Structures are given as C-alpha cells and as structure tokens.
C-alpha cells in the first residue's frame, strides 16, 4: 500500500510538471500561432502604384496600400486576416474602387515587408497610424468605413471603440482571442495564458455605429455562432450568414454577392 501511494504521488508530480511545461510552451509560442505572418520582398510592392509607408510612434514604418476615393465618396479602411498580407489586398481594393469607393489597407508589424514583430498593441498602432494618414489626406471622419476580416475584425472593433469610422464591416469575426484559444486548446487555462486578447465582445456594447457582419455558415476556423453572438451585442448590427461558405471563401464565392453586399453597405449603409 505504501509503495502504491509513492507511485501515485510520483505519477501526480510528473503529470503536473508535464502540464506546467505544456502551459509554458503554449505561453511562449502563442504569438507564432496567432500570427503566422507571410513575408514578401520590399521590391514586390514598393514600386507599385498605391503602395507607400506610414510611420509609427515606435520609429518603424509599415507599408500601406491606398486608392483615393472620388470626391465626396467614402473610404474603406481594411484590416486583413492573420494568414494574409498587404500585397494580397489589391484585388479587394480594386473591386471596391470599381464601385466608387476609396480603399486603404495597412500592414502589420512583422508581416509582408514591414519590420517588427506582431502583437495586439502593434496592430492597433499600425491601424491608428493608417487612420492618421487618411486624416492627412483630407478624408473626413464621417466618410470612413472600418473593415476587418478574421484577425483584423478585432483591430477594426478597437478602432471603432476609439471613435474612428462612421460604420463598420466585420467578415468572419470572433468574440475574443481568449474564446478562440479556449476552443482550440480547452485543456489549457487559456484565460490566464493569453497575452493578446482582442476582446471584441466586451467592447461591442459601447460602439454605436452601424455594423454589418458577414459570416460563412460552414466556417471551420471561427464558428458562425461567434458572429451571431457579436451581432446581438452591438447596438446597431445586421448579421448575414452565408450558406455553404467557409472561413476563407465567404467573399470570394461565385457571383461575389457578399462582396457586393459589403460594397453597398459601405456606399449607403444598407
């Protein structure tokens, strides 16, 4: 019996140490999991029309892609997903430009050709610098439409909380990064380990602007119920779920009806 107790205590001790080691590994690796940053060479974008840089308070410059709006038209300020980069936003910008909208997208630190390392604070700094750049171009606050996709929805929500934007579009949004972590690693104390939290659900109730949420019903990354839950928390939100759409094709499906819906909302709020 005494031997059994010693073996049990040893098992518990080893198991506990392994669990703590797993927690430490998850804590150390979390940003590499949240931000699988694609990279590109500076020459791939800096000689192309519309590309330039915006300065951050840290002294770094991050890249931006800007298509000015026609006189009197609105500008969509877009924040991309965690597996995307600025270079890939040209198609979206050109599609919105074709219907009479301006477009601005900004790179995140450590993504694409931009220096630095991504973090929640770093993404917010890039976003705010981009909005400052837009102000310097003479774009009025009432003509700014915030837009985010996947990871970028958390950035858009924070910018709206800070008072930017007259309306907002969220494509495949999550309620918080903590909730995403709990979904993917339910065996870990994610709420204690998570550094970058993106608490969109907690912020939503204090954001009065009109919001359009577009979410694929077959989203395999961010459950559609997260989009529905967010829609219930914003004071003025419309939730559109797309049958058959997953996480990465909700705007790209044949006919691009939901891209057209995004553009119409940006144009006239309907």
C-alpha positions in Angstrom: 0.0 0.0 0.0 2.8 2.4 0.9 4.5 1.6 -2.4 1.3 2.3 -4.3 1.0 5.7 -2.6 4.5 6.6 -3.5 4.0 5.6 -7.1 0.7 7.6 -7.2 2.4 10.6 -5.8 5.2 10.3 -8.3 2.7 10.0 -11.1 0.8 13.1 -10.0 4.1 15.0 -9.6 5.3 14.1 -13.1 2.0 14.7 -14.7 1.8 18.1 -13.0 5.3 19.0 -14.2 4.4 18.0 -17.8 1.2 20.1 -17.7 3.1 23.1 -16.4 5.7 22.6 -19.2 2.9 22.4 -21.7 1.5 25.7 -20.3 4.9 27.3 -20.5 5.3 26.1 -24.1 1.9 27.5 -25.1 2.6 30.8 -23.5 5.9 31.1 -25.3 4.6 30.0 -28.7 1.2 31.8 -28.7 2.2 34.7 -30.9 3.7 32.4 -33.6 0.3 30.6 -33.6 -1.8 33.7 -33.7 0.4 35.5 -36.3 1.7 33.1 -38.9 3.0 36.1 -40.8 3.5 35.7 -44.5 6.5 37.7 -45.8 7.4 39.3 -49.1 10.4 41.2 -50.5 10.1 45.1 -50.4 10.6 45.2 -54.1 7.4 43.3 -54.7 5.3 46.2 -53.5 7.1 49.5 -53.0 7.5 50.3 -56.8 3.8 49.6 -57.4 1.1 52.3 -57.7 -0.8 52.9 -54.4 1.9 51.4 -52.1 3.8 53.6 -49.6 4.6 53.6 -45.9 3.2 55.2 -42.8 5.3 55.9 -39.7 4.7 54.5 -36.3 5.4 56.3 -33.0 8.0 53.5 -32.3 10.1 54.8 -35.2 9.2 51.9 -37.5 7.5 52.3 -40.9 4.8 49.9 -42.0 3.5 49.5 -45.6 0.2 50.7 -46.8 -1.9 50.4 -50.0 -4.1 53.4 -50.8 -6.6 54.1 -53.5 -8.1 57.6 -53.0 -11.9 57.9 -53.1 -13.6 60.0 -55.8 -14.7 63.5 -54.4 -17.4 63.1 -51.8 -17.2 59.3 -51.7 -16.3 57.1 -48.7 -13.1 55.2 -48.0 -12.9 51.7 -46.7 -10.1 51.1 -44.2 -9.4 47.4 -44.2 -7.5 45.2 -41.7 -6.6 41.8 -43.1 -6.6 38.3 -41.6 -3.7 36.6 -39.8 -2.7 34.4 -42.7 -2.8 37.3 -45.2 -0.6 40.2 -46.1 -0.9 43.6 -47.6 0.1 42.6 -51.1 -2.9 40.3 -51.3 -5.4 43.2 -50.6 -5.0 44.7 -54.1 -7.9 42.8 -55.5 -10.3 43.9 -52.8 -9.2 47.5 -53.1 -9.6 47.5 -56.9 -13.1 45.8 -56.6 -14.2 48.5 -54.2 -12.7 51.2 -56.3 -14.7 50.0 -59.3 -17.9 50.8 -57.5 -16.7 54.3 -56.4 -15.1 53.8 -53.0 -11.7 54.7 -51.8 -9.5 52.0 -50.1 -6.8 51.9 -47.5 -5.1 48.8 -46.1 -2.2 48.8 -43.7 0.4 46.1 -43.0 1.0 44.7 -39.5 4.5 44.8 -37.9 6.4 41.7 -38.9 4.1 41.0 -41.9 4.9 41.3 -45.6 7.8 43.6 -46.0 7.2 45.6 -42.8 9.7 45.3 -39.9 8.9 44.5 -36.3 7.0 41.7 -34.5 3.2 41.4 -34.5 1.3 41.9 -31.2 -2.1 43.3 -30.3 -0.6 46.7 -29.4 1.4 46.7 -32.6 -1.6 46.0 -34.8 -3.5 48.8 -33.1 -0.6 51.2 -33.6 -0.5 50.4 -37.3 -4.2 50.9 -37.6 -4.2 54.2 -35.8 -1.2 55.4 -37.9 -3.1 54.5 -41.1 -6.2 56.4 -39.9 -3.9 59.4 -39.1 -2.5 59.1 -42.7 -6.1 59.2 -44.0 -6.9 62.3 -42.0 -3.8 64.0 -43.5 -5.2 63.2 -47.0 -8.3 65.3 -46.1 -10.7 62.4 -45.6 -13.5 63.3 -43.2 -14.3 61.0 -40.2 -17.9 60.6 -41.5 -16.5 59.2 -44.8 -14.5 56.4 -43.2 -15.8 52.8 -43.2 -13.9 50.4 -41.0 -13.5 46.9 -42.3 -11.9 43.8 -40.8 -11.5 40.1 -41.8 -10.9 37.3 -39.3 -8.0 38.6 -37.1 -8.5 42.1 -38.5 -12.0 42.3 -37.1 -10.5 42.7 -33.6 -8.4 45.6 -34.9 -11.5 47.2 -36.6 -13.5 46.9 -33.4 -10.8 48.6 -31.3 -10.6 51.4 -33.8 -14.4 51.9 -33.6 -14.1 51.8 -29.8 -11.6 54.7 -30.1 -14.1 56.7 -32.1 -13.0 56.1 -35.7 -15.3 55.3 -38.5 -18.9 56.1 -39.4 -19.8 52.4 -40.0 -18.1 49.0 -39.9 -18.0 45.7 -41.7 -16.8 42.5 -40.0 -16.1 39.4 -42.1 -15.8 36.2 -40.1 -15.4 37.8 -36.7 -14.5 36.2 -33.4 -15.8 37.2 -30.0 -12.3 37.3 -28.4 -8.9 35.7 -28.9 -9.4 34.1 -25.5 -12.5 32.4 -26.7 -10.7 31.2 -29.8 -7.9 29.8 -27.6 -10.4 28.0 -25.3 -12.0 26.5 -28.4 -8.7 25.1 -29.8 -7.0 24.2 -26.5 -9.7 23.5 -24.0 -7.3 21.6 -21.8 -5.2 24.7 -21.0 -6.0 27.7 -18.8 -6.1 30.0 -21.8 -7.6 32.9 -20.0 -4.5 33.0 -17.8 -2.0 32.5 -20.6 -3.3 34.7 -23.4 -1.3 37.9 -23.9 -3.1 39.3 -27.0 -6.8 39.2 -26.1 -8.8 41.2 -28.7 -11.9 41.4 -26.5 -14.4 42.4 -29.2 -17.5 41.1 -27.4 -16.8 43.2 -24.4 -16.3 46.3 -26.5 -19.3 45.8 -28.8 -21.9 47.3 -26.5 -20.2 50.7 -26.4 -19.9 51.0 -30.2 -22.9 52.9 -31.6 -22.1 53.0 -35.3 -24.0 50.7 -37.8 -22.3 47.3 -38.2 -22.6 44.7 -40.9 -21.4 41.2 -40.0 -20.8 38.6 -42.8 -20.0 35.0 -41.7 -19.9 31.7 -43.5 -22.2 29.1 -42.1 -19.6 26.4 -42.6 -16.7 28.4 -41.2 -14.2 25.8 -39.9 -12.0 28.3 -38.1 -14.3 30.8 -36.4 -17.7 29.3 -35.6 -20.6 31.2 -37.2 -22.2 31.4 -33.7 -19.4 33.9 -32.7 -20.6 36.2 -35.5 -24.2 35.8 -34.3 -23.2 36.5 -30.7 -21.4 39.7 -31.7 -24.3 40.8 -33.7 -26.5 40.6 -30.6 -24.1 42.8 -28.6 -23.6 45.7 -31.0 -26.5 48.3 -30.6 -27.0 48.5 -34.4 -25.9 45.4 -36.3 -27.0 43.3 -39.2 -25.8 39.7 -39.3 -25.7 38.0 -42.7 -24.7 34.3 -42.7 -23.7 32.7 -46.0 -24.9 29.1 -46.6 -22.0 26.8 -47.7 -19.3 29.4 -47.1 -16.3 28.6 -45.0 -13.7 30.8 -43.4 -11.6 31.7 -46.5 -14.2 32.0 -49.3 -17.1 33.9 -47.8 -16.4 37.0 -50.1 -14.9 35.0 -53.0 -17.7 32.6 -53.7 -19.2 32.5 -57.3 -21.1 35.7 -58.0 -19.4 37.6 -55.2 -22.8 38.6 -53.8 -21.4 39.2 -50.3 -18.5 41.3 -51.6 -21.3 43.4 -53.4 -23.2 43.5 -50.1 -20.1 44.8 -48.3 -19.6 47.5 -51.0 -23.3 48.5 -50.8 -23.1 48.9 -47.1 -20.0 51.0 -47.4 -21.6 53.2 -50.0 -25.0 53.8 -48.5 -25.3 51.9 -45.2 -27.9 49.4 -46.4 
